[in-house]
Each structure stands twice: as C-alpha cells, then as structure tokens.
Amino acid sequence: MLLLVLIGLLTVACGGSDTTTSSADSAEPTATRAAAALLAPTPAIEPVRLPQDEAPHDRLTEWWYYTGHLITDEGVRYGFEYVIFQAQRGMFAPYYASHVAITDSAADRFTYDQRAAPDARREINEGFSLDLGGWTMTGANGRDHLAADLQGFAFDLDLTATKPAALHNGNGYVEFGAAGGSYYYSRTRMDVNGVLTVDGQALAVHGEAWMDHQWGDFIQVGGGGWDWFSVQLTSGWDLTISVVRDEDRDLVTAYGTLIDPDGGTTHLDATDINVQVLDEWTSPHTAATYPSAWRITLPEHDWSLTVRPSMADQELQTQETTGVIYWEGEVIVEGAVDGQAVDGLGYVELTGYATSDAPSLPSLSR
C-alpha cells in the first residue's frame, strides 16, 4: 500500500511528542543502519526472499498493511483495515504507529482508532511479530494472525494465503526517482477465519483479506497525494493500481499489477491504466472533498470496472500518529472482463485531498 506521508512519524520519533494511546517515555537515541542510509549511495536491488523479508528491515520506512472483508454466519459483511508502520530516522530509536478501522456499511457505521509507541517488535524465529499495546500482528509463509480492539469492535483473525506473494513491478522493487525506492509485495488472496466482536457480541466470521508489505529508504513520495486501489473479483482475478501526484497535482507515476486466479502476475504501467472519477463526497468532519466513485479501464486487457464505496464516510484523521487525514474504505466492484460480467469487493486509499489547497477532481486518465 503506497506511502502514507510519514512527516508525523518523523516529528514524533525525533520530538518525543505524545499520542492519545501511548505515553511511553522517549528512548535514548541509538545508532542504526538507517542513519547511514540518508547519506549512503543507493544500494543494489536484491531479490525479495520469503519468509526472510517478511521480517522488519533496517530501512527508513516500512509497513505491514491489511484490508479485507469479514462475513458473519448470518451474511452480514464488515470491512476492516489494519496497518503497522515502522520508521527509523537518524540516531533515534525506531518509531511505530498503527491504525485500525471497521466499516459496518449495513449500519452506516465507520469506526477507527490509532496508536503509537517506541517499540513493537517481538522476537520470533521466522517472519514478523509486532505488538503495539495489545494490537498484535504476526505472520510467516502466508499464515498470519491479527488481533486488535477499538470502540465497539474487536477481532481475532487467522489468515491463510491462497496465492503466492505477488512481486510488484515484476521483481518486487518500485523506483520513486529522487525520492528513493521501495520493496513491495502483496498477498492478494488470504482466507480469513476468526471472531469479530460487535458491541460485546462475539460473531464467527470468514472472508478474504489483502496484505501489502513495503520497505525501503524513502520518507515521502507523492507530495500531492495518491490514489491506491485493490480489487478482488469473484472470478478469482485480483488487481491493484497506484496513481501518485506531486505538489503541483501532476502525475509522478502510475503502475499496477494484475494477478490471475493461479497467482501469475502481469505488470501494468501508466499507459495501461485509465482511472476516471465519477462522483465525489465532501467530509462533514474536515470539509475535504474526495473522489467517491471511479471507472477503471485496462484497454489492452479488456477490463472495465465501476468502483463505488460501500458507504461514503470512511475518513480517518490520524494527525496524532502519522500526521495525515486520509480516506480509506471498502468498495463494491462491478463490470466486465473479456466481455463477461464480473463483480467483487476491494479497498481504496486516497491521500492529499484534506488540505487547504485540495485538488479539483478531474479524470485521472492517461
């Protein structure tokens, strides 16, 4: 998942600012390899190795990011987002932040929370294990476990990948030019089973999730914001697209990946992708105006999809932990592939809209 602005991480890590959920004292500055990364030449791109690269890295920026859809035995659907960020800056100890959100579109209810702490790593023989004040995330070899709680909700979920990890840009490394680069892979289909607690009632749930893992020596990319899309079709195909803008709202880069039902990947560049904004929504909380429906076409692949939020208000105000306001929410997908009707679910992330000079909403066509 592409690049939440990490100015807030840098400010808290270096300034010792408190958050609403963590009052831990700032750790003494310690040297890390990430300090040298600011001045060192760009290292050679290495092959992504799994499960070794599921673990935290000594790089400036890293995150483990899950979105998905949970279905109760009665057929009620809930969307969820759960992310943990790691930032390493100069001589300071690593800083961790986390966001959790639940979308209950049937009740028109969106709930989120955030936490931050100076330490989250737990020792483990393989993969990764992170804990921010009881919000936990562990995984190795495509078998992950997530647990978190927030007002009115809690979840305890087991995830199992049903496809191999998808390496984006073909080799799992995305260049951002002068801003650096990022290793990036996704597990685009993960079966989910577990318990979702809603207002004190424990509900057995099943469903599907999407996991992104990125790390690299970058701090901020896309000063004008970006739009990130993930789509899981009932036909078994998956799609992700990222559209990144600079401070002048001009296109910096656009890329994506098609994942077939067996896990095979096809890289998409900007010339393959057409994203048209169909509607917009203005937040009653921040007055930011976001795109709120899209038509995505991949002309060379005969894809045409309409993407609409399952509910309009899925905005997160996370200035206290990551310094940003953004929209991230569950979407419903309909359309056609190779002339055949398709449908599915997905998630969209939108940044760069909650500013005083927020952009107008033109078609993002290329």
C-alpha positions in Angstrom: 0.0 0.0 0.0 1.5 3.2 -1.2 3.1 5.8 1.0 1.2 7.4 3.8 3.0 10.7 4.5 5.5 10.0 7.2 6.2 13.5 8.4 4.2 12.7 11.5 6.3 9.7 12.2 9.5 11.8 11.9 8.1 14.5 14.1 7.1 12.1 16.9 10.2 10.0 16.7 12.5 12.9 16.8 10.4 15.2 19.0 9.1 12.8 21.6 5.5 14.0 21.1 2.8 12.1 23.0 -0.1 10.3 21.3 -3.5 9.6 22.6 -2.8 6.0 23.3 0.9 5.8 24.3 2.7 7.7 27.0 5.9 5.7 26.9 9.0 7.8 27.5 11.2 8.5 24.5 14.1 6.1 24.2 17.7 7.3 24.2 19.0 7.8 20.6 20.8 4.8 19.2 22.7 4.3 16.0 21.1 2.3 13.3 22.0 1.3 9.7 19.0 3.5 8.7 21.0 6.6 9.9 23.7 5.9 7.3 21.1 5.3 4.6 20.5 9.1 4.4 24.0 9.6 3.1 24.9 6.3 1.6 24.8 5.5 -2.2 21.7 3.7 -3.3 22.3 0.0 -2.5 21.9 -2.7 -5.2 18.4 -4.1 -5.6 18.3 -7.5 -4.0 15.8 -10.3 -4.8 12.9 -10.4 -2.4 13.3 -13.5 -0.2 10.4 -15.1 1.7 9.9 -15.7 4.5 13.2 -13.8 5.4 11.8 -10.5 4.0 8.6 -10.8 5.9 10.6 -9.7 9.0 11.4 -6.0 9.8 14.3 -4.4 8.0 16.8 -1.7 8.9 15.4 0.8 6.4 13.9 4.3 6.8 10.3 3.3 6.2 8.3 0.0 6.4 4.8 -1.2 6.9 2.6 -4.2 7.0 -0.9 -3.4 5.8 -4.1 -5.5 5.7 -7.5 -4.8 4.3 -10.4 -7.2 4.0 -14.0 -8.3 4.3 -15.5 -10.3 7.1 -18.8 -12.2 6.7 -20.9 -13.4 9.7 -22.9 -16.7 9.6 -26.0 -14.5 9.0 -24.4 -13.0 5.9 -23.6 -9.5 7.4 -20.4 -8.0 5.9 -17.8 -5.9 7.6 -14.7 -4.3 6.1 -11.5 -3.9 8.0 -8.2 -2.0 7.8 -5.2 -2.8 10.0 -1.7 -1.4 9.5 1.5 -1.1 11.5 4.2 1.4 10.3 7.9 1.4 11.3 10.1 4.5 10.9 13.8 4.7 11.5 15.3 8.2 11.5 18.9 9.1 12.1 20.2 8.4 15.6 16.8 7.9 17.1 15.2 4.6 18.1 12.5 3.2 15.7 9.0 4.6 15.9 5.8 2.6 15.4 2.3 3.7 14.6 -0.8 1.7 13.9 -4.3 2.3 12.5 -7.4 0.1 12.8 -10.7 0.7 11.1 -14.0 -1.2 10.8 -16.7 -0.5 8.2 -20.2 -1.6 9.0 -22.0 -0.5 5.9 -25.3 -2.2 6.8 -25.5 0.2 9.8 -23.8 3.1 8.1 -21.1 3.0 10.8 -17.4 3.6 10.5 -15.1 3.3 13.5 -11.3 3.8 13.7 -8.5 4.2 16.2 -4.8 4.8 16.3 -1.8 4.0 18.5 1.9 4.8 18.6 4.9 3.5 20.6 8.7 3.5 20.5 8.9 -0.3 20.3 6.7 -3.0 18.8 9.0 -5.8 17.7 8.7 -9.2 19.4 11.3 -11.9 19.0 10.3 -14.7 16.6 12.2 -17.4 14.7 10.6 -16.7 11.3 8.5 -14.0 9.8 7.3 -11.0 11.8 5.7 -10.4 15.2 4.6 -6.9 16.2 2.7 -5.7 19.3 1.5 -2.1 19.9 -0.1 -2.1 23.3 -2.0 -5.3 22.7 -2.7 -4.7 19.0 -0.8 -7.7 17.5 0.2 -8.8 14.1 2.3 -11.9 13.3 3.0 -13.9 10.1 5.2 -16.2 8.2 4.9 -18.2 5.0 1.4 -16.8 4.2 -0.1 -17.8 7.6 -0.8 -14.7 9.6 -2.7 -13.7 12.8 -4.3 -10.4 13.6 -5.8 -9.1 16.8 -7.0 -5.6 17.8 -9.8 -3.8 19.6 -11.4 -0.4 19.3 -14.6 1.3 20.5 -17.5 -1.2 19.8 -15.4 -3.7 18.0 -12.6 -6.3 18.4 -11.2 -9.0 16.1 -9.1 -12.1 16.4 -8.4 -13.5 12.9 -6.4 -16.3 11.3 -5.3 -15.6 7.7 -4.0 -18.2 5.1 -2.7 -17.1 1.7 -4.3 -19.0 -1.2 -1.9 -17.5 -3.8 1.8 -16.9 -3.9 3.1 -13.5 -3.0 2.8 -11.0 -5.9 6.0 -9.1 -6.5 5.1 -5.7 -7.9 6.9 -4.2 -10.9 8.0 -7.7 -11.8 10.9 -8.0 -9.3 9.3 -6.6 -6.1 11.0 -3.2 -6.3 9.4 0.1 -7.3 11.6 3.1 -8.1 10.5 6.6 -7.0 13.3 8.5 -8.7 14.9 11.1 -6.4 12.6 10.1 -3.5 14.2 6.6 -3.4 12.5 3.3 -3.9 10.5 0.6 -2.1 10.5 -3.2 -2.0 6.9 -4.2 -2.4 5.0 -7.4 -2.4 1.3 -8.3 -1.7 -0.6 -11.4 -0.7 -3.7 -10.6 -2.7 -5.9 -13.5 -1.5 -5.9 -14.6 2.1 -8.7 -16.7 3.5 -9.9 -15.4 6.9 -11.5 -17.2 9.8 -12.0 -15.9 13.3 -14.1 -13.9 15.6 -15.4 -10.3 15.3 -16.9 -8.8 18.4 -19.5 -6.2 17.8 -20.8 -4.2 20.8 -19.9 -7.1 23.1 -21.3 -9.9 20.9 -18.8 -12.4 19.6 -19.5 -13.4 16.0 -17.8 -16.1 14.0 -16.6 -14.7 10.7 -15.0 -15.8 7.5 -13.9 -13.9 4.4 -10.9 -12.7 2.4 -8.1 -10.2 3.0 -5.3 -8.5 1.1 -1.9 -7.8 2.6 0.8 -5.3 1.5 4.3 -5.2 2.8 6.6 -2.4 1.8 10.1 -1.3 3.0 12.8 1.0 1.7 14.9 4.1 2.1 12.2 6.6 1.3 10.5 9.2 3.6 7.9 11.0 1.5 6.7 10.2 -2.1 3.8 11.9 -3.9 3.7 15.3 -2.1 0.3 15.9 -3.8 -1.1 12.6 -2.7 -2.1 9.3 -4.3 -5.0 7.0 -5.0 -4.5 3.3 -4.3 -6.9 0.6 -5.4 -7.2 -3.1 -4.6 -9.8 -5.3 -6.3 -10.7 -9.0 -5.6 -13.2 -10.3 -8.2 -15.3 -13.4 -7.5 -13.8 -14.9 -10.7 -10.5 -15.2 -8.8 -8.7 -12.3 -10.5 -7.1 -9.5 -8.5 -6.0 -6.0 -9.4 -4.0 -3.2 -7.7 -3.4 0.3 -9.1 -1.4 3.2 -7.6 -1.7 6.8 -9.0 0.9 9.2 -7.5 0.8 13.0 -7.8 3.4 15.7 -7.0 2.8 19.0 -5.1 1.5 20.6 -8.3 -1.0 17.7 -8.7 0.8 16.5 -11.8 1.3 12.7 -12.3 4.5 11.4 -10.8 3.9 7.7 -11.6 1.1 5.2 -12.1 1.5 1.5 -12.0 -0.3 -1.7 -11.1 -0.4 -5.4 -11.1 -2.9 -8.0 -12.4 -3.0 -11.3 -10.6 -4.6 -14.3 -12.2 -6.5 -17.0 -10.3 -3.4 -19.1 -10.0 -1.2 -16.2 -8.8 0.5 -15.3 -12.0 1.3 -11.6 -12.3 1.2 -9.0 -15.1 2.8 -5.6 -14.6 0.8 -2.5 -15.6 2.4 0.8 -16.4 0.8 4.2 -16.8 -0.1 3.6 -20.5 -2.1 0.5 -19.5 -4.3 2.3 -16.9 -7.3 4.6 -17.2 -9.0 5.9 -14.0 -12.0 8.2 -14.4 -13.6 9.9 -11.4 -17.4 9.5 -11.5 -18.6 11.2 -8.2 -17.3 13.0 -5.2 -18.0 13.3 -1.5 -17.3 16.2 0.9 -16.4 15.2 4.5 -18.6 16.8 7.2 -15.6 16.4 9.6 -12.8 18.1 7.6 -14.5 19.7 4.6 -12.1 17.8 2.3 -13.6 16.6 -1.0 -12.7 13.2 -2.2 -13.4 11.2 -5.3 -16.2 8.8 -4.4 -16.7 6.5 -7.5 -14.5 5.5 -10.4 -14.4 3.8 -13.7 -11.2 1.8 -14.2 -10.4 0.5 -17.7 -7.4 -1.5 -18.9 -7.9 -1.3 -22.6 -5.1 -3.7 -23.6 -6.6 -6.3 -21.2 -10.3 -5.7 -21.9 -11.1 -4.8 -18.4 -13.8 -2.2 -17.4 -14.8 -1.8 -13.8 -17.0 0.5 -11.8 -15.9 1.0 -8.2 -18.1 2.6 -5.6 -17.7 2.9 -1.8 -19.9 0.7 0.4 -20.5 3.9 2.4 -19.3 7.4 1.8 -17.8 8.3 5.2 -14.7 6.3 5.7 -12.3 9.1 6.5 -9.5 8.8 9.1 -8.0 11.7 11.0 -4.6 10.4 12.1 -2.6 13.5 12.7 -1.6 12.3 16.2 0.3 9.3 14.9 1.1 9.8 11.2 0.4 13.4 10.6 -2.3 12.9 7.9 -6.0 12.9 7.2 -7.0 10.3 4.6 -9.9 8.3 3.2 -9.6 4.5 3.2 -12.6 2.3 2.7 -14.4 -0.7 1.4 -15.6 -0.6 -2.1 -18.0 -2.6 -4.3 -16.9 -3.6 -7.8 -18.9 -4.4 -10.9 -18.0 -4.5 -14.6 -16.8 -6.7 -17.4 -13.6 -8.6 -18.2 -13.2 -10.0 -21.7 -16.9 -9.2 -22.3 -18.1 -11.2 -19.3 -19.9 -9.7 -16.3 -17.8 -9.7 -13.1 -18.2 -8.4 -9.6 -16.2 -8.3 -6.4 -15.0 -6.2 -3.4 -12.0 -4.1 -2.8 -10.4 -1.2 -0.9 -9.4 2.3 -1.9 -7.0 4.7 -0.2 -7.0 8.4 -1.0 -4.4 11.0 0.3 -3.7 14.6 -0.5 -7.3 15.8 -0.5 -7.6 17.0 3.1 -5.6 20.2 2.6 -6.4 23.9 2.2 -5.4 23.6 -1.5 -7.1 20.3 -2.1 -7.2 19.4 -5.8 -10.2 19.5 -8.0 -11.4 16.1 -9.2 -10.5 15.7 -12.9 -10.5 12.3 -14.6 -7.2 10.6 -13.8 -6.8 9.4 -17.3 -3.5 8.9 -19.1 
